[in-house]
Amino acid sequence: MSDLFILILIIIVILGFVYRDRIRNRFFPEKQKNYTIDDRFNSDKREREKEIDTLLSKMGKNGINDLSPKDRKRLDELSKK
């Protein structure tokens, strides 16, 4: 019985070693880092541009009447930045 337990333990350790990258990425995913102030600025700018694009595409052919008051307010905030 103890020999079987030791064998199973060894197999688990070997599999853990072989798949250590998958295990690490599964339980401890890497967070995206902004390495410099410029990177942070550029990523914020891209996010603002994406949000503006979605709001503008929402407007479509009928103009600003398609937007809700909340969306209009957010578009005004983003356009001032």
C-alpha positions as a printed Julia matrix, in Angstrom:
81×3 Matrix{Float64}:
   0.0    0.0     0.0
   2.77   2.44    0.87
   4.63   1.53   -2.34
   1.55   2.44   -4.37
   1.2    5.73   -2.5
   4.86   6.61   -3.15
   4.5    5.72   -6.84
   1.39   7.93   -7.19
   3.15  10.76   -5.37
   6.16  10.5    -7.7
   3.89  10.55  -10.77
   2.06  13.63   -9.45
   5.36  15.42   -8.84
   6.62  14.57  -12.33
   3.38  15.72  -13.97
   3.49  18.91  -11.9
   7.02  19.56  -13.1
   6.17  18.89  -16.75
   3.05  21.08  -16.71
   4.39  23.76  -14.36
   3.94  26.59  -16.9
   0.3   25.69  -17.51
  -0.32  25.42  -13.78
   1.37  28.76  -13.08
  -0.55  30.55  -15.85
  -3.82  28.97  -14.72
  -3.6   29.97  -11.06
  -1.29  32.99  -11.26
  -1.92  34.78  -14.57
   0.42  37.61  -15.48
  -1.12  41.03  -15.29
  -0.5   43.44  -18.12
   2.03  45.99  -16.97
   2.58  49.53  -18.14
   6.32  49.81  -18.02
   6.6   53.55  -18.59
   4.44  56.61  -18.25
   4.22  56.75  -22.04
   2.89  53.18  -22.2
   0.24  53.99  -19.62
  -0.73  57.18  -21.47
  -0.94  55.36  -24.8
  -3.04  52.51  -23.39
  -5.44  54.99  -21.75
  -5.66  56.92  -25.01
  -6.45  53.73  -26.96
  -9.19  52.82  -24.47
 -10.75  56.3   -24.76
 -10.61  56.1   -28.55
 -12.3   52.69  -28.53
 -15.06  53.99  -26.28
 -15.56  57.05  -28.49
 -15.7   54.83  -31.57
 -18.39  52.64  -30.02
 -20.45  55.68  -29.05
 -20.08  57.21  -32.51
 -21.02  53.96  -34.21
 -24.08  53.84  -31.94
 -25.16  57.19  -33.31
 -25.35  55.68  -36.77
 -27.34  57.46  -39.44
 -29.92  59.16  -37.2
 -27.39  61.29  -35.36
 -27.14  62.11  -31.7
 -30.81  61.24  -31.08
 -29.85  57.55  -30.99
 -27.77  58.06  -27.86
 -29.17  57.85  -24.36
 -28.57  60.78  -21.99
 -25.93  58.71  -20.21
 -24.12  58.04  -23.49
 -24.3   61.71  -24.46
 -22.77  62.73  -21.15
 -19.98  60.16  -21.52
 -19.25  61.32  -25.09
 -18.99  64.92  -23.87
 -16.61  63.85  -21.09
 -14.41  61.9   -23.48
 -14.32  64.67  -26.08
 -13.01  67.15  -23.49
  -9.99  65.01  -22.61
